[in-house]
Amino acid sequence: MKINKLLVKTKNKNYSIFVGKDIANNLHGIFKRENINLNKCLIVVDKELPKNPCYKIINSIHSKQKKIIFFRSSEKNKNFSSVNKILDSLFRENFSREDCVIAIGGGITGDVVGFAASIYKRGIKFINIPTTLLAQVDSSVGGKTGVNNKYGKNLIGTFNQPDLVISEINFLKSLPKRELICGYAEILKHTIIANRRKFSFLEKNKNKILKLNSDIIQKAIVDSCIIKKKVIEKDERERNLRKVLNFGHTFAHSFEASLKYTKKLNHGEAVLMGMKCAIKFSQQIKCISKNDATRLIKHIDSLKTKNLKNFFKLKNIETLIKFMKNDKKNKSNKINLILLKRIGKPEINSNYSVSLIKKFLYNELN
Amino acid sequence: MKINKLLVKTKNKNYSIFVGKDIANNLHGIFKRENINLNKCLIVVDKELPKNPCYKIINSIHSKQKKIIFFRSSEKNKNFSSVNKILDSLFRENFSREDCVIAIGGGITGDVVGFAASIYKRGIKFINIPTTLLAQVDSSVGGKTGVNNKYGKNLIGTFNQPDLVISEINFLKSLPKRELICGYAEILKHTIIANRRKFSFLEKNKNKILKLNSDIIQKAIVDSCIIKKKVIEKDERERNLRKVLNFGHTFAHSFEASLKYTKKLNHGEAVLMGMKCAIKFSQQIKCISKNDATRLIKHIDSLKTKNLKNFFKLKNIETLIKFMKNDKKNKSNKINLILLKRIGKPEINSNYSVSLIKKFLYNELN
């Protein structure tokens, strides 16, 4: 299958996303055509990446001055001190804004490096090479960057679109199944809020995707990126429409935060549980038909991942609500939920009372 | 004289700049018309500001939840730790992106608060109330934010346009003459690169401006903002055209940096010396006519500020060149100079060799 190219058009910047296999062979040409000046570049690589295809990519970056630093990616290291280390490398070698920083790694690496790139001399060129399914379908698209602090996740950051994204499918081979499902959760989210027909495609091809059938997974990644890019092009700064990408996430973030981001529940698993909650809540308030809701929940359940009741009891409801109130997207203490009218048709809603949401969680956990 | 309103239109955001006297009386209406939600606001105030008109402004901000913190503005405090204190205040009270942060102070305060606002939850509303002439005519327009680090000034930051700027002329009364000249230097810079006719206005009215004749100074501030806003509207991210605002600054930054930002030479004084160098260099390479150059230098000299030879000797030339090479706007080690073809007509140029610039400095300092 040939390499796919998507063009993302935002107000400040247009950039391309390339998705495919063995992109390293074509990297030199891509950089040239995309006007990336490789005079001087800093490559920040996730320390845990398998050497191949990582070095295949690094070796095909022909830069006059190439500096590589390794980053031990973890939520704990997703902080300002890691950003500072990257900034320091750039300052020491006096990188200009026209030089570039390249991230090779998962979502954490991309977010941290992207943030550093956005504040170094008010913005240096940034190329993202996402290596996990989650990062390829979600975090590498749309320019959100950021780090955690003691108040929560991703609370400090910028909207900074990259100058180029390279999604190499070969990286996915080494991902554990749990990580693949994590990425699949976001593919599913994009599909559910955007397109009934594409949801049927996932129903048919879920297993092929999780078994990394090259053609099918490339199509799934590209489809997912297209859905997200269309939303971002209309609302880069998340003033309104972009909030639909938060489907399932208000719940999911509160699950993760309540559990202090334990590895027992990863982001994708939380999102799957969160989407189930959003669908059930939508059904309860008669927003979505029983048919659609049942079909969606059946699909989520077929992934056989985590279950809400294994993590939370009735006594945890207050904590969950507290974290739901904390969501970045909320306005003045109201809980913002993305509900579903039907497959492909989300609704941004902050009209439902805290007590109704509490009651819903009570029923789910009882 | 009535309050002037300018609209700045950038790709991501349109916002207004108000310039006038006793704006506090109209502030409530302005916030309302500009759609500023004052549900919750954090006001960061320069500690050294005179109480009146500062409190007049603060008291006319009718917010349900108003928190005030004081900031001791100095180049030394223009760092990430100050940014962190502001972020902490916001996180502690769980400000949402729709709430707002207000800076009242000079350029340093605006830059630090604006930077914090741009990275808090990827951007919270930001209102800038500049209180020095320099900040009113220059740093409050165009969305540059940032802090210093050990490698230099303003090296970490963002491009983040404010949501509203209020320039209250009453603040200027308490400024020392040296500070006024500092602001005047940037008015002069804007005029020199933009408009021959407006330069004649300055030749006639310089003394009235420095004596704070209300109508004249209001006109000078508005004119200066209009010049800068037109440049920013075309090139917010300083990809090319915006570099013309750097006129005199490549030299000026190197003067300041070589002297380790001593208070003996403030930014405006450095800019005046820098513009003189840029004009003389332009004349030397036959870019500008002798007539124009003489007229400009006469005007700068009439301000009777600092002189290059009082600060530097021949032995300092290497250091000066080193800092000129360090400028953020340079591409790959070439020195970027803004030259002048005639009054009102600048030229961005990085073709002149380091040795020619060295020779020029040698002649100036010999």
Chai-1 contact restraints between the chains, C-beta under 6 A:
chainA,res_idxA,chainB,res_idxB,connection_type,confidence,min_distance_angstrom,max_distance_angstrom,comment,restraint_id
A,K11,B,K11,contact,1.0,0.0,6.0,A-B,restraint_1
A,K11,B,N12,contact,1.0,0.0,6.0,A-B,restraint_2
A,N12,B,K11,contact,1.0,0.0,6.0,A-B,restraint_3
A,N39,B,S332,contact,1.0,0.0,6.0,A-B,restraint_4
A,F91,B,Y151,contact,1.0,0.0,6.0,A-B,restraint_5
A,S96,B,N330,contact,1.0,0.0,6.0,A-B,restraint_6
A,S96,B,K331,contact,1.0,0.0,6.0,A-B,restraint_7
A,E98,B,K331,contact,1.0,0.0,6.0,A-B,restraint_8
A,I119,B,I156,contact,1.0,0.0,6.0,A-B,restraint_9
A,I119,B,T158,contact,1.0,0.0,6.0,A-B,restraint_10
A,K121,B,K328,contact,1.0,0.0,6.0,A-B,restraint_11
A,R122,B,G157,contact,1.0,0.0,6.0,A-B,restraint_12
A,R122,B,T158,contact,1.0,0.0,6.0,A-B,restraint_13
A,R122,B,F159,contact,1.0,0.0,6.0,A-B,restraint_14
A,Y151,B,F91,contact,1.0,0.0,6.0,A-B,restraint_15
A,I156,B,I119,contact,1.0,0.0,6.0,A-B,restraint_16
A,G157,B,R122,contact,1.0,0.0,6.0,A-B,restraint_17
A,T158,B,I119,contact,1.0,0.0,6.0,A-B,restraint_18
A,T158,B,R122,contact,1.0,0.0,6.0,A-B,restraint_19
A,F159,B,R122,contact,1.0,0.0,6.0,A-B,restraint_20
A,K328,B,K121,contact,1.0,0.0,6.0,A-B,restraint_21
A,N330,B,S96,contact,1.0,0.0,6.0,A-B,restraint_22
A,K331,B,S96,contact,1.0,0.0,6.0,A-B,restraint_23
A,K331,B,E98,contact,1.0,0.0,6.0,A-B,restraint_24
A,S332,B,N39,contact,1.0,0.0,6.0,A-B,restraint_25
